[in-house]
Amino acid sequence: MRKAGLFLMLILLSGCNIRVLDPASDTAEKLTDLIYLSFGLMMLVFIVVIILFVRFVSKYRDNSESKPRTIKDDKENKWLELTWTILPFILLAILAVPTIKATYDLTSSISENEEGSSGDEIIIDVEAQRFNWKFTYENGSTSYDELVLPVGKKVKFRLTSKDVIHSFWIPSLAGKIDVIPGKETKLSFRPSDTGTFQGKCAEFCGAEHALMRFETRVVSNFEFQQWLKQE
């Protein structure tokens, strides 16, 4: 029964169009690289553990045809002890260094030029409330549950919530960030591909949480300017 339920869940998830490993911005590319790196390290550890497991099971298996033997109590092996003590630190360092660097780069890109935008960037105010998203552009244009962005330009978001904690997430463009009542949080990325991407609230916020989705359209700069005029 459990296997049938797991199989059904995999089928349902296969139809989900929220793709984390399909980056369409500079920020998403960095996050995707970190995911692949961490997955590679985990697979390396997994393979080593499986090889050692099979080796030990094969060597020390219970064979009734063999003569009983007493396992010799070997002396300590300092090199082996040093290996399994130092190796985890090396793996953690391999993962920590690029993670810290990526986090620093993302934080720096958000904090610089906060007071205003330049010709190469735009600022959008995001207000979350149960159960919709409100996007306000610099020229005063406002849209609900529809986010339109120009390709190639840096986009800076200033996010607030009117009620409870929400989580702003566009998997193909950026990672999750909490949207907290009474506090302004910031997010920044530069879309690199045109297309339509689904965004959502990744924090359970009430009975109609599933309705907190929004469509993100990345278009050319000309189309973006035309859309702003229409709004």
Backbone as a chain_set.jsonl record, in Angstrom:
{"seq": "MRKAGLFLMLILLSGCNIRVLDPASDTAEKLTDLIYLSFGLMMLVFIVVIILFVRFVSKYRDNSESKPRTIKDDKENKWLELTWTILPFILLAILAVPTIKATYDLTSSISENEEGSSGDEIIIDVEAQRFNWKFTYENGSTSYDELVLPVGKKVKFRLTSKDVIHSFWIPSLAGKIDVIPGKETKLSFRPSDTGTFQGKCAEFCGAEHALMRFETRVVSNFEFQQWLKQE", "coords": {"N": [[0.833, -1.207, 0.0], [1.934, 1.217, 0.818], [3.944, 1.472, -1.078], [2.422, 1.756, -3.361], [1.212, 4.22, -2.838], [3.485, 5.884, -2.792], [4.325, 5.61, -5.438], [2.147, 6.773, -6.772], [2.377, 9.391, -5.82], [4.808, 10.177, -6.995], [4.05, 10.149, -9.667], [2.18, 12.244, -9.7], [3.819, 14.4, -8.96], [5.469, 14.487, -11.142], [4.104, 15.895, -13.023], [4.276, 18.485, -12.245], [5.073, 21.842, -12.891], [6.979, 23.397, -11.685], [10.189, 23.984, -11.74], [13.165, 23.469, -10.234], [15.798, 23.024, -11.004], [16.208, 24.35, -13.393], [17.581, 26.86, -14.319], [17.053, 30.357, -14.908], [18.203, 32.779, -14.483], [20.884, 34.844, -13.138], [21.192, 34.486, -10.367], [19.741, 32.1, -9.904], [21.319, 30.311, -11.33], [23.665, 30.186, -9.792], [22.652, 29.057, -7.432], [21.764, 26.615, -8.441], [24.191, 25.441, -9.21], [25.302, 25.023, -6.677], [23.526, 23.132, -5.675], [24.024, 20.937, -7.391], [26.704, 20.488, -6.727], [26.569, 19.777, -3.964], [24.978, 17.495, -4.223], [26.686, 15.863, -5.721], [28.781, 15.456, -3.875], [27.382, 14.076, -1.873], [26.66, 11.752, -3.291], [29.194, 10.71, -3.738], [30.02, 10.034, -1.12], [27.995, 8.194, -0.572], [28.503, 6.132, -2.466], [31.04, 5.239, -1.637], [30.413, 4.272, 0.93], [28.631, 2.169, 0.255], [30.36, 0.485, -1.194], [32.217, -0.231, 0.815], [30.45, -1.474, 2.57], [29.536, -3.732, 1.079], [31.997, -4.999, 0.769], [32.748, -5.654, 3.44], [30.602, -7.266, 4.228], [30.903, -9.377, 2.473], [33.423, -10.337, 3.195], [33.268, -10.992, 5.925], [31.125, -12.691, 6.177], [28.852, -15.198, 7.428], [29.745, -18.389, 7.128], [28.902, -21.616, 7.069], [30.375, -23.769, 6.204], [32.954, -23.17, 6.453], [35.821, -23.258, 8.623], [35.565, -22.623, 12.139], [36.761, -19.545, 13.336], [38.844, -17.326, 15.158], [38.601, -13.937, 15.426], [41.256, -11.788, 15.055], [42.405, -9.397, 17.345], [43.312, -6.541, 16.253], [45.888, -4.02, 16.506], [45.609, -0.476, 17.11], [44.975, 1.674, 14.316], [46.452, 4.341, 13.273], [46.583, 5.879, 10.909], [44.249, 5.189, 9.589], [42.332, 6.105, 11.412], [42.904, 8.843, 11.371], [42.196, 9.368, 8.748], [39.33, 8.93, 8.585], [38.616, 10.913, 10.284], [39.584, 13.373, 9.327], [38.699, 13.474, 6.685], [35.797, 14.039, 6.582], [35.864, 16.78, 7.324], [37.231, 17.864, 5.161], [35.402, 17.398, 3.072], [33.268, 18.968, 3.989], [34.468, 21.489, 3.856], [34.855, 21.738, 1.094], [32.23, 22.031, 0.288], [31.411, 24.209, 1.845], [32.963, 26.499, 1.194], [32.316, 27.446, -1.557], [29.592, 27.854, -1.017], [29.515, 29.878, 0.963], [30.768, 31.913, -0.491], [28.929, 32.298, -2.612], [26.677, 33.09, -1.138], [27.639, 35.491, -0.025], [28.072, 36.979, -2.377], [25.433, 37.203, -3.354], [24.2, 38.582, -1.251], [25.641, 40.986, -1.305], [24.904, 41.979, -3.811], [22.289, 42.654, -3.358], [22.357, 44.63, -1.391], [23.725, 46.851, -2.416], [23.333, 50.114, -3.9], [20.707, 50.731, -2.883], [18.967, 52.86, -2.617], [17.943, 53.831, -4.968], [17.165, 53.232, -8.466], [19.016, 52.376, -11.432], [19.65, 52.824, -14.996], [20.032, 50.253, -15.758], [18.66, 48.65, -14.077], [15.717, 47.787, -12.138], [13.281, 48.59, -9.621], [10.991, 46.904, -7.622], [8.151, 46.908, -5.615], [6.842, 44.558, -3.427], [3.924, 43.258, -2.09], [2.536, 41.051, 0.113], [-0.404, 39.261, 0.882], [-3.016, 37.383, 2.44], [-5.121, 36.169, 0.019], [-3.092, 36.716, -2.097], [-0.747, 38.325, -4.336], [0.718, 41.518, -4.589], [2.147, 43.691, -6.887], [4.1, 46.506, -7.268], [5.32, 48.928, -9.398], [8.007, 51.239, -10.268], [6.955, 53.425, -11.619], [4.456, 53.611, -10.62], [2.67, 51.767, -11.597], [0.564, 48.957, -11.07], [0.041, 45.523, -10.356], [-1.698, 42.442, -9.869], [-0.919, 39.239, -8.815], [0.489, 38.836, -11.124], [3.566, 39.092, -12.514], [5.776, 40.993, -14.328], [8.803, 41.133, -16.04], [11.814, 42.671, -17.317], [14.085, 41.177, -19.593], [17.54, 40.585, -18.947], [17.939, 42.799, -17.324], [18.722, 43.987, -14.053], [16.771, 43.131, -11.297], [15.304, 44.405, -8.438], [13.733, 43.578, -5.479], [11.518, 44.76, -2.987], [10.133, 43.519, -0.228], [7.145, 43.04, 1.626], [4.697, 42.104, 4.131], [1.164, 42.004, 4.743], [-0.189, 40.581, 6.655], [0.389, 37.646, 7.664], [3.355, 35.519, 7.916], [4.794, 35.002, 4.808], [6.265, 33.323, 1.952], [8.31, 34.144, -0.627], [8.815, 32.856, -3.802], [10.329, 31.969, -6.779], [11.125, 29.419, -8.501], [12.732, 28.991, -10.876], [14.078, 31.352, -11.112], [14.968, 32.498, -8.682], [15.916, 31.868, -5.225], [14.049, 30.925, -2.225], [12.562, 33.422, -0.116], [11.689, 34.81, 2.979], [8.713, 36.637, 3.673], [7.855, 39.062, 5.784], [5.604, 40.336, 8.233], [5.599, 43.808, 9.026], [8.276, 44.137, 8.501], [10.828, 44.801, 6.131], [12.058, 42.863, 3.568], [14.629, 41.914, 1.207], [15.333, 41.102, -2.209], [17.182, 40.083, -5.051], [17.866, 39.698, -8.512], [18.966, 38.845, -11.87], [17.222, 38.341, -14.707], [17.894, 35.978, -17.255], [16.793, 34.66, -19.381], [14.017, 34.742, -21.614], [10.505, 34.071, -21.095], [7.832, 32.219, -19.458], [7.323, 31.831, -16.058], [6.518, 30.085, -13.106], [5.513, 31.345, -9.971], [5.247, 31.203, -6.394], [3.838, 31.025, -3.042], [5.821, 29.756, -0.564], [5.377, 29.138, 2.035], [3.204, 27.85, 4.377], [0.187, 29.511, 4.757], [-2.465, 29.634, 5.391], [-5.936, 28.583, 4.94], [-6.46, 28.798, 2.192], [-4.011, 28.628, 0.99], [-2.967, 27.406, -1.307], [-3.808, 29.038, -3.355], [-2.084, 31.12, -3.527], [-0.393, 31.789, -5.818], [1.535, 33.051, -8.545], [2.072, 34.401, -11.791], [5.022, 34.733, -13.614], [6.367, 36.672, -16.068], [8.967, 36.98, -18.268], [10.147, 39.301, -20.428], [11.117, 41.067, -23.469], [12.851, 44.253, -23.324], [11.477, 46.248, -24.71], [8.846, 45.19, -24.886], [8.323, 45.124, -22.188], [8.273, 47.874, -21.481], [6.059, 48.682, -22.99], [4.077, 47.2, -21.724], [4.113, 48.367, -19.184], [3.106, 50.91, -19.784], [0.501, 50.269, -20.537], [-0.483, 49.261, -18.14]], "CA": [[0.0, 0.0, 0.0], [2.822, 2.373, 0.888], [4.624, 1.577, -2.369], [1.452, 2.3, -4.322], [1.065, 5.645, -2.531], [4.699, 6.571, -3.238], [4.289, 5.621, -6.901], [1.152, 7.774, -7.159], [2.927, 10.714, -5.521], [5.806, 10.476, -8.015], [3.329, 10.471, -10.91], [1.602, 13.581, -9.555], [4.894, 15.391, -8.956], [6.063, 14.559, -12.474], [3.354, 16.871, -13.804], [4.462, 19.816, -11.672], [5.922, 22.635, -13.764], [7.917, 24.198, -10.9], [11.452, 23.301, -11.942], [14.225, 24.123, -9.478], [17.068, 22.866, -11.692], [16.103, 24.941, -14.724], [17.849, 28.266, -14.012], [16.834, 31.366, -15.947], [18.745, 34.039, -13.973], [22.219, 34.673, -12.567], [21.044, 33.95, -9.019], [19.321, 30.703, -9.992], [22.451, 29.513, -11.799], [24.546, 29.956, -8.644], [21.988, 28.112, -6.527], [21.762, 25.307, -9.094], [25.55, 24.897, -9.097], [25.472, 24.538, -5.307], [22.74, 21.897, -5.546], [24.768, 19.873, -8.069], [27.908, 20.209, -5.943], [26.194, 19.031, -2.757], [24.507, 16.174, -4.648], [27.865, 15.097, -6.102], [29.475, 15.036, -2.654], [26.571, 13.042, -1.216], [26.777, 10.522, -4.061], [30.535, 10.179, -3.481], [29.978, 9.37, 0.192], [27.092, 7.036, -0.684], [29.18, 5.059, -3.201], [32.094, 4.698, -0.773], [29.766, 3.491, 1.987], [28.11, 0.937, -0.339], [31.499, -0.381, -1.511], [32.726, -0.78, 2.075], [29.432, -2.378, 3.107], [29.606, -4.988, 0.333], [33.295, -5.629, 1.067], [32.739, -6.237, 4.778], [29.633, -8.364, 4.262], [31.495, -10.508, 1.759], [34.6, -10.857, 3.904], [32.969, -11.516, 7.261], [29.843, -13.386, 6.183], [28.804, -16.45, 8.182], [29.798, -19.528, 6.219], [28.912, -22.805, 7.917], [31.341, -24.736, 5.711], [34.304, -22.775, 6.854], [36.18, -23.602, 9.997], [35.448, -21.511, 13.079], [38.013, -18.824, 13.54], [38.81, -16.216, 16.105], [39.082, -12.709, 14.793], [42.379, -11.207, 15.785], [42.209, -8.014, 17.806], [44.446, -5.769, 15.757], [46.221, -2.787, 17.202], [45.004, 0.717, 16.507], [45.515, 2.128, 13.043], [46.389, 5.799, 13.358], [46.307, 6.456, 9.597], [42.831, 4.995, 9.313], [41.584, 7.011, 12.287], [43.079, 10.199, 10.857], [41.46, 9.48, 7.484], [37.886, 9.134, 8.762], [38.402, 12.141, 11.059], [39.894, 14.553, 8.515], [37.945, 13.463, 5.427], [34.548, 14.819, 6.666], [36.167, 18.214, 7.327], [37.577, 18.241, 3.791], [34.155, 17.444, 2.303], [32.512, 20.145, 4.428], [35.144, 22.68, 3.338], [34.569, 21.806, -0.346], [30.857, 22.535, 0.143], [31.213, 25.474, 2.553], [33.635, 27.634, 0.548], [31.461, 28.05, -2.602], [28.317, 28.3, -0.44], [29.76, 31.182, 1.603], [31.05, 32.885, -1.552], [27.679, 32.599, -3.309], [25.837, 33.858, -0.211], [28.202, 36.848, 0.055], [27.805, 37.669, -3.643], [24.009, 37.512, -3.435], [23.917, 39.627, -0.261], [26.228, 42.241, -1.79], [24.125, 42.479, -4.946], [21.034, 43.2, -2.848], [22.558, 45.792, -0.53], [24.273, 48.016, -3.104], [22.395, 50.996, -4.618], [19.356, 50.469, -2.403], [18.124, 54.051, -2.576], [17.295, 54.113, -6.247], [17.539, 52.337, -9.547], [19.718, 52.966, -12.562], [19.065, 52.403, -16.258], [20.223, 48.82, -15.939], [17.955, 47.912, -13.029], [14.42, 48.302, -11.724], [12.886, 48.248, -8.258], [9.578, 46.528, -7.532], [7.651, 46.67, -4.259], [5.976, 43.374, -3.373], [3.117, 43.176, -0.87], [1.837, 39.763, 0.205], [-1.508, 39.16, 1.828], [-3.846, 36.214, 2.135], [-4.278, 35.176, -0.611], [-2.643, 37.216, -3.393], [0.486, 39.118, -4.373], [0.581, 42.824, -5.229], [3.429, 44.174, -7.391], [4.053, 47.931, -7.592], [6.521, 49.337, -10.116], [8.481, 52.587, -9.925], [6.105, 54.46, -12.219], [3.144, 53.539, -9.989], [1.868, 50.671, -12.151], [0.293, 47.903, -10.088], [-0.574, 44.304, -10.871], [-1.959, 41.412, -8.87], [-0.641, 37.852, -9.23], [1.176, 38.821, -12.414], [4.835, 39.806, -12.423], [6.404, 41.122, -15.642], [10.177, 41.591, -15.849], [12.596, 42.794, -18.552], [15.223, 40.278, -19.632], [18.853, 41.217, -18.944], [18.036, 43.89, -16.355], [18.713, 43.582, -12.658], [15.501, 43.437, -10.641], [15.414, 44.43, -6.978], [12.434, 43.508, -4.835], [11.346, 45.119, -1.569], [8.99, 42.676, 0.09], [6.492, 43.183, 2.924], [3.455, 41.333, 4.269], [0.105, 42.703, 5.467], [-0.84, 39.761, 7.68], [1.209, 36.595, 8.269], [4.601, 35.265, 7.206], [4.728, 34.31, 3.527], [7.583, 33.028, 1.39], [8.339, 34.492, -2.046], [9.657, 31.854, -4.461], [10.236, 31.695, -8.214], [12.199, 28.425, -8.562], [13.644, 29.127, -12.015], [14.722, 32.666, -11.1], [15.608, 32.834, -7.401], [15.568, 31.027, -4.091], [12.968, 31.393, -1.363], [12.855, 34.44, 0.879], [10.516, 35.052, 3.816], [8.065, 37.952, 3.621], [7.48, 39.141, 7.194], [4.836, 41.548, 8.582], [6.318, 44.846, 9.744], [9.702, 44.134, 8.175], [11.089, 44.766, 4.698], [13.143, 42.0, 3.118], [15.062, 42.282, -0.14], [15.749, 40.038, -3.11], [17.687, 40.658, -6.297], [18.399, 38.787, -9.524], [18.95, 39.356, -13.244], [16.716, 37.299, -15.617], [18.748, 35.765, -18.426], [16.014, 34.048, -20.467], [12.604, 35.106, -21.687], [9.603, 32.941, -20.898], [6.856, 32.312, -18.385], [7.757, 31.028, -14.92], [5.517, 30.091, -12.034], [5.943, 31.69, -8.626], [4.289, 30.766, -5.385], [4.177, 31.198, -1.636], [6.363, 28.483, -0.092], [5.117, 29.056, 3.476], [1.765, 27.657, 4.591], [-0.303, 30.771, 5.304], [-3.896, 29.614, 5.66], [-6.756, 27.561, 4.283], [-6.389, 28.94, 0.742], [-2.596, 28.804, 0.658], [-2.711, 26.951, -2.678], [-4.163, 30.098, -4.299], [-1.041, 32.156, -3.546], [0.504, 31.588, -6.943], [1.568, 34.174, -9.482], [2.755, 34.13, -13.051], [6.135, 35.635, -13.907], [6.696, 36.718, -17.492], [10.19, 37.711, -18.613], [9.974, 39.729, -21.817], [12.113, 42.037, -23.931], [12.693, 45.565, -22.704], [10.423, 46.976, -25.428], [7.563, 44.655, -24.431], [8.141, 45.531, -20.787], [7.872, 49.282, -21.467], [4.682, 48.737, -23.492], [3.206, 46.662, -20.679], [4.027, 49.377, -18.129], [2.196, 51.968, -20.236], [-0.871, 49.742, -20.493], [-0.898, 49.149, -16.752]], "C": [[0.871, 1.262, 0.0], [3.552, 2.577, -0.434], [3.696, 2.169, -3.428], [1.262, 3.795, -4.107], [2.265, 6.446, -2.987], [4.728, 6.682, -4.751], [3.311, 6.677, -7.416], [1.677, 9.181, -6.937], [3.955, 11.119, -6.565], [5.154, 10.848, -9.342], [2.756, 11.884, -10.845], [2.677, 14.651, -9.617], [5.523, 15.545, -10.333], [5.338, 15.568, -13.358], [3.501, 18.29, -13.305], [5.426, 20.61, -12.55], [6.802, 23.605, -12.996], [9.26, 23.487, -10.931], [12.581, 24.079, -11.263], [15.531, 24.109, -10.256], [16.997, 23.33, -13.145], [16.331, 26.446, -14.599], [17.635, 29.19, -15.188], [17.265, 32.742, -15.453], [20.131, 33.774, -13.398], [22.16, 34.061, -11.176], [20.685, 32.467, -9.048], [20.456, 29.806, -10.464], [23.413, 29.208, -10.648], [23.935, 28.931, -7.685], [21.968, 26.705, -7.125], [23.134, 24.652, -9.025], [25.802, 24.34, -7.697], [24.709, 23.233, -5.084], [23.487, 20.728, -6.186], [26.026, 19.492, -7.281], [27.586, 19.376, -4.712], [25.711, 17.624, -3.119], [25.689, 15.284, -5.04], [28.635, 14.586, -4.895], [28.704, 13.94, -1.935], [26.666, 11.708, -1.954], [28.148, 9.886, -3.869], [30.571, 9.427, -2.16], [29.123, 8.109, 0.12], [27.783, 5.862, -1.369], [30.268, 4.414, -2.349], [31.502, 3.814, 0.316], [29.248, 2.159, 1.441], [29.245, -0.04, -0.651], [32.052, -1.028, -0.239], [31.746, -1.775, 2.678], [29.491, -3.752, 2.419], [30.908, -5.738, 0.648], [33.273, -6.317, 2.427], [31.766, -7.403, 4.884], [30.206, -9.603, 3.587], [32.631, -11.147, 2.542], [34.243, -11.554, 5.2], [31.614, -12.228, 7.32], [29.972, -14.717, 6.929], [28.701, -17.612, 7.201], [29.941, -20.798, 7.052], [29.942, -23.825, 7.477], [32.765, -24.399, 6.131], [34.559, -23.128, 8.307], [35.99, -22.382, 10.899], [36.801, -20.83, 13.28], [37.791, -17.679, 14.508], [39.405, -14.984, 15.447], [40.153, -12.069, 15.668], [42.093, -9.754, 16.133], [43.429, -7.195, 17.408], [44.681, -4.522, 16.601], [45.602, -1.608, 16.462], [45.74, 1.104, 15.239], [45.369, 3.641, 12.987], [46.046, 6.429, 12.014], [44.825, 6.334, 9.238], [41.981, 5.939, 10.149], [41.698, 8.453, 11.814], [42.262, 10.413, 9.577], [39.99, 9.745, 7.726], [37.57, 10.312, 9.68], [38.563, 13.383, 10.193], [39.024, 14.628, 7.268], [36.608, 14.207, 5.515], [34.779, 16.325, 6.677], [36.522, 18.703, 5.926], [36.316, 18.364, 2.929], [33.318, 18.664, 2.676], [33.134, 21.429, 3.899], [34.857, 22.857, 1.849], [33.169, 22.374, -0.584], [30.702, 23.924, 0.74], [31.797, 26.664, 1.8], [32.784, 28.228, -0.58], [30.115, 28.524, -2.076], [28.459, 29.679, 0.183], [29.993, 32.254, 0.545], [29.765, 33.287, -2.277], [26.75, 33.431, -2.428], [26.316, 35.297, -0.097], [27.905, 37.637, -1.214], [26.34, 38.084, -3.753], [23.637, 38.631, -2.471], [24.438, 40.975, -0.723], [25.4, 42.83, -2.917], [22.816, 43.093, -4.494], [21.257, 44.526, -2.148], [23.04, 47.029, -1.285], [23.193, 48.776, -3.877], [20.946, 50.791, -4.182], [18.422, 51.663, -2.559], [17.402, 54.32, -3.883], [17.794, 53.18, -7.313], [18.278, 53.11, -10.623], [19.052, 52.476, -13.839], [19.144, 50.915, -16.487], [19.469, 47.997, -14.892], [16.613, 48.564, -12.729], [14.133, 47.836, -10.294], [11.382, 47.989, -8.242], [9.225, 46.281, -6.069], [6.643, 45.525, -4.299], [5.25, 43.364, -2.03], [2.318, 41.869, -0.898], [0.712, 39.869, 1.219], [-2.336, 37.931, 1.457], [-5.039, 36.647, 1.271], [-3.927, 35.653, -2.014], [-1.355, 38.009, -3.224], [0.219, 40.417, -5.132], [1.978, 43.322, -5.609], [3.273, 45.628, -7.827], [5.374, 48.35, -8.201], [6.834, 50.806, -9.814], [7.611, 53.695, -10.512], [4.683, 54.448, -11.645], [2.249, 52.445, -10.527], [1.752, 49.541, -11.128], [-0.347, 46.713, -10.772], [-0.734, 43.316, -9.727], [-1.728, 40.035, -9.5], [-0.081, 37.759, -10.639], [2.405, 39.704, -12.308], [5.484, 39.803, -13.806], [7.77, 41.763, -15.464], [10.874, 41.713, -17.196], [13.809, 41.879, -18.504], [16.528, 41.075, -19.643], [19.026, 42.345, -17.962], [17.971, 43.355, -14.928], [17.415, 44.048, -12.004], [15.704, 43.345, -9.137], [14.01, 44.501, -6.378], [12.54, 43.987, -3.389], [10.041, 44.493, -1.12], [8.478, 42.913, 1.502], [5.215, 42.335, 2.933], [2.444, 42.139, 5.088], [-0.457, 41.887, 6.615], [0.111, 38.769, 8.336], [2.505, 36.44, 7.468], [4.313, 34.485, 5.92], [6.153, 34.023, 3.06], [7.525, 33.216, -0.124], [9.307, 33.548, -2.759], [9.316, 31.74, -5.935], [11.372, 30.729, -8.516], [13.195, 28.606, -9.694], [14.44, 30.422, -11.991], [15.459, 32.983, -9.802], [15.175, 31.864, -6.315], [14.467, 31.642, -3.251], [13.465, 32.509, -0.436], [11.577, 34.732, 1.656], [10.024, 36.486, 3.655], [7.36, 38.121, 4.962], [6.692, 40.423, 7.468], [5.691, 42.535, 9.382], [7.804, 44.915, 9.46], [9.861, 44.047, 6.667], [12.271, 43.846, 4.405], [13.437, 42.299, 1.66], [15.53, 41.054, -0.905], [16.178, 40.667, -4.423], [18.154, 39.55, -7.226], [18.28, 39.433, -10.892], [18.444, 38.236, -14.166], [17.585, 37.201, -16.865], [17.995, 35.181, -19.612], [14.584, 34.579, -20.43], [11.742, 33.851, -21.504], [8.646, 33.209, -19.76], [7.241, 31.333, -17.281], [6.735, 31.16, -13.796], [6.167, 30.449, -10.703], [4.869, 31.307, -7.634], [4.744, 31.195, -3.998], [4.614, 29.832, -1.118], [6.208, 28.313, 1.415], [3.608, 28.915, 3.673], [1.2, 28.863, 5.343], [-1.807, 30.78, 5.55], [-4.615, 28.588, 4.8], [-6.648, 27.614, 2.763], [-4.963, 29.221, 0.282], [-2.288, 28.435, -0.784], [-3.021, 28.028, -3.723], [-3.074, 31.162, -4.421], [0.025, 31.831, -4.589], [0.479, 32.833, -7.823], [2.39, 33.78, -10.701], [3.83, 35.179, -13.296], [6.478, 35.547, -15.381], [7.947, 37.574, -17.691], [10.139, 38.008, -20.103], [11.102, 40.667, -22.213], [11.852, 43.392, -23.285], [11.596, 46.38, -23.383], [9.04, 46.503, -24.969], [7.275, 45.072, -22.99], [7.67, 46.976, -20.698], [6.433, 49.445, -21.97], [3.712, 48.246, -22.435], [3.035, 47.673, -19.547], [3.065, 50.486, -18.53], [0.746, 51.521, -20.177], [-1.374, 49.659, -19.059], [-1.179, 50.522, -16.159]], "O": [[0.595, 2.231, -0.707], [3.759, 3.711, -0.866], [4.112, 2.964, -4.272], [1.163, 4.556, -5.069], [2.116, 7.552, -3.506], [5.108, 7.719, -5.295], [3.605, 7.389, -8.376], [1.454, 10.067, -7.761], [3.983, 12.276, -6.985], [5.625, 11.735, -10.054], [2.834, 12.635, -11.817], [2.486, 15.691, -10.248], [6.051, 16.607, -10.662], [5.904, 16.046, -14.341], [2.915, 19.21, -13.875], [6.486, 20.102, -12.915], [7.328, 24.55, -13.585], [9.454, 22.496, -10.228], [12.91, 25.197, -11.662], [16.299, 25.069, -10.188], [17.653, 22.762, -14.019], [15.393, 27.228, -14.752], [17.984, 28.864, -16.323], [16.764, 33.759, -15.933], [20.512, 32.621, -13.193], [22.982, 33.21, -10.838], [21.258, 31.671, -8.304], [20.547, 28.654, -10.04], [23.919, 28.09, -10.543], [24.631, 28.045, -7.188], [22.135, 25.719, -6.407], [23.236, 23.445, -8.806], [26.445, 23.301, -7.549], [25.188, 22.337, -4.388], [23.577, 19.651, -5.596], [26.369, 18.314, -7.181], [28.256, 18.378, -4.445], [26.001, 16.667, -2.401], [25.699, 14.092, -4.731], [29.088, 13.442, -4.874], [29.299, 12.982, -1.441], [26.743, 10.653, -1.325], [28.263, 8.661, -3.838], [31.09, 8.313, -2.086], [29.484, 7.077, 0.685], [27.668, 4.724, -0.914], [30.407, 3.191, -2.335], [32.023, 2.734, 0.596], [29.408, 1.125, 2.09], [29.122, -1.24, -0.407], [32.324, -2.228, -0.216], [32.152, -2.798, 3.231], [29.497, -4.791, 3.078], [30.911, -6.962, 0.776], [33.735, -7.452, 2.55], [32.053, -8.404, 5.541], [30.024, -10.727, 4.057], [32.777, -12.369, 2.546], [34.83, -12.58, 5.545], [31.025, -12.353, 8.393], [31.06, -15.281, 7.042], [27.683, -17.785, 6.53], [30.981, -21.026, 7.669], [30.353, -24.666, 8.276], [33.649, -25.256, 6.151], [33.634, -23.274, 9.106], [36.225, -21.249, 10.479], [37.838, -21.484, 13.38], [36.689, -17.148, 14.643], [40.544, -14.987, 14.98], [39.959, -11.848, 16.863], [41.599, -8.987, 15.306], [44.435, -7.157, 18.116], [43.792, -4.044, 17.305], [45.133, -1.74, 15.332], [46.945, 0.896, 15.101], [44.293, 4.159, 12.688], [45.3, 7.406, 11.966], [44.23, 7.246, 8.664], [41.014, 6.512, 9.648], [40.722, 9.202, 11.845], [41.71, 11.491, 9.351], [39.433, 10.679, 7.148], [36.406, 10.678, 9.845], [37.785, 14.33, 10.302], [38.651, 15.719, 6.836], [36.293, 14.958, 4.592], [33.986, 17.075, 6.107], [36.164, 19.816, 5.542], [36.176, 19.31, 2.155], [32.733, 19.316, 1.811], [32.416, 22.359, 3.531], [34.641, 23.976, 1.383], [32.949, 23.112, -1.545], [29.948, 24.741, 0.21], [31.186, 27.732, 1.77], [32.544, 29.435, -0.563], [29.544, 29.477, -2.605], [27.622, 30.554, -0.04], [29.484, 33.369, 0.661], [29.535, 34.469, -2.528], [26.108, 34.366, -2.907], [25.505, 36.223, -0.074], [27.534, 38.809, -1.153], [26.04, 39.193, -4.195], [22.86, 39.521, -2.815], [23.767, 41.994, -0.559], [25.211, 44.045, -2.98], [22.279, 43.968, -5.175], [20.452, 45.448, -2.284], [22.79, 48.149, -0.842], [22.268, 48.181, -4.431], [20.055, 50.688, -5.025], [17.206, 51.488, -2.624], [16.357, 54.971, -3.894], [18.738, 52.42, -7.095], [18.181, 54.334, -10.713], [18.025, 51.799, -13.791], [18.412, 50.367, -17.312], [19.627, 46.778, -14.832], [16.398, 49.739, -13.028], [14.668, 46.83, -9.829], [10.603, 48.771, -8.788], [9.915, 45.537, -5.371], [5.712, 45.527, -5.105], [5.874, 43.449, -0.972], [1.532, 41.622, -1.812], [0.859, 40.485, 2.275], [-2.348, 37.5, 0.304], [-5.883, 37.413, 1.736], [-4.39, 35.086, -3.004], [-0.938, 38.32, -2.108], [-0.423, 40.415, -6.182], [2.878, 43.371, -4.771], [2.42, 45.946, -8.655], [6.431, 48.155, -7.599], [6.04, 51.514, -9.194], [7.543, 54.789, -9.952], [3.812, 55.177, -12.118], [1.172, 52.208, -9.979], [2.707, 49.216, -10.422], [-1.18, 46.873, -11.664], [0.006, 43.355, -8.745], [-2.264, 39.716, -10.561], [-0.17, 36.71, -11.276], [2.307, 40.903, -12.047], [5.715, 38.743, -14.387], [7.895, 42.806, -14.821], [10.573, 40.958, -18.121], [14.491, 41.809, -17.482], [16.607, 42.125, -20.28], [20.145, 42.82, -17.769], [17.257, 42.395, -14.64], [17.014, 45.204, -12.14], [16.207, 42.346, -8.624], [13.211, 45.37, -6.727], [13.493, 43.678, -2.673], [8.967, 44.887, -1.574], [9.254, 42.981, 2.454], [4.725, 41.91, 1.887], [2.818, 42.864, 6.01], [-1.14, 42.44, 7.477], [0.592, 39.013, 9.443], [2.724, 37.135, 6.476], [3.666, 33.438, 5.95], [7.122, 34.434, 3.699], [6.777, 32.524, -0.815], [10.473, 33.445, -2.38], [8.177, 31.455, -6.304], [12.492, 31.175, -8.767], [14.391, 28.396, -9.495], [15.382, 30.58, -12.768], [16.478, 33.673, -9.829], [14.195, 31.134, -6.467], [14.006, 32.749, -3.53], [14.628, 32.533, -0.032], [10.507, 34.885, 1.066], [10.814, 37.42, 3.521], [6.391, 37.42, 5.253], [7.071, 41.49, 6.985], [6.414, 42.143, 10.299], [8.523, 45.675, 10.109], [9.13, 43.317, 5.998], [13.361, 44.039, 4.944], [12.603, 42.867, 0.954], [16.05, 40.099, -0.329], [15.605, 41.666, -4.857], [18.766, 38.578, -6.784], [17.588, 40.436, -11.061], [19.17, 37.268, -14.39], [17.963, 38.213, -17.454], [18.501, 35.201, -20.734], [14.021, 34.83, -19.365], [12.194, 32.729, -21.73], [8.647, 34.289, -19.17], [7.457, 30.149, -17.538], [6.166, 32.23, -13.578], [7.227, 29.929, -10.352], [3.711, 31.11, -8.003], [5.867, 31.66, -3.803], [3.866, 28.86, -1.219], [6.839, 27.438, 2.008], [2.83, 29.745, 3.203], [1.671, 29.2, 6.429], [-2.37, 31.823, 5.883], [-4.001, 27.835, 4.045], [-6.737, 26.576, 2.107], [-4.736, 29.951, -0.683], [-1.447, 29.069, -1.422], [-2.547, 27.94, -4.855], [-3.129, 32.009, -5.312], [1.194, 31.626, -4.263], [-0.502, 33.576, -7.831], [3.282, 32.935, -10.63], [3.57, 36.378, -13.193], [6.837, 34.482, -15.884], [7.974, 38.748, -17.322], [10.094, 37.1, -20.933], [11.944, 41.019, -21.387], [10.766, 43.644, -22.763], [10.867, 47.118, -22.719], [8.163, 47.322, -24.695], [6.13, 45.339, -22.625], [6.762, 47.281, -19.923], [5.677, 50.255, -21.434], [2.636, 48.819, -22.267], [1.938, 47.823, -19.009], [2.287, 50.956, -17.7], [-0.136, 52.299, -19.812], [-2.539, 49.946, -18.783], [-1.544, 50.625, -14.988]]}, "num_chains": 1, "name": "protein.A"}
